[in-house]
Amino acid sequence: NYQWLFILMSLCGNIEQTIVQAYHLVLKDIAGKNNLSDINVDDLAVNQGS
């Protein structure tokens, strides 16, 4: 059985940080020991908040 996870997160910062400085998004996971334990990231979106 596969289990899909949905995660929604916010990056906090002021408007000057958003425009001047870049963010680095690092996605990490630990895969299992065989070829049936791959990980995948789909549909990553970065949107300007309010």
N, C-alpha and C positions, 0 to 999 in steps of 0.2 A: 504494500500500500504506500502511495505517495501522499505526503501532506504538504499542501501549499500554504505559505505564510504571506500575509499582507501586512506591510509595515508602513506607517505614515509618520514622518518625523519633521521637525522644524529646526532650522538653523537660525540662531539668534544673532542679531547684530544691528548696528545702526545703518542709515543710508550711505554714509561715507565708506564704511567697510564693504558694503555690497558693491559699490561702484569702483572703488580704488583697489581693493585687495581681492585676490582670487581665493576661492575655497578649494580644498582638496578633499574629495570624498573617497574614503578608503573602506571597501567592503571586504570583510574577512569572514571566513567560515572554516570549519574543520571537516574535511571529507573522511569517509571511512577507509578501510584498508583494501577494498576490492573495486572492480570497475563498475559496480552497481551503486556506488555511493557518491556519484558526481553531484556537484552543486551548479545552480544556474541562476542568473539574475535577468529578469525580463522587465520590460516597460519601466525603465527608470526615467523619471521626469523631474526637472528642476523648475519651479515656478516662483515668480516674484510674489511675495506676500504683502500683507497690508499692515 
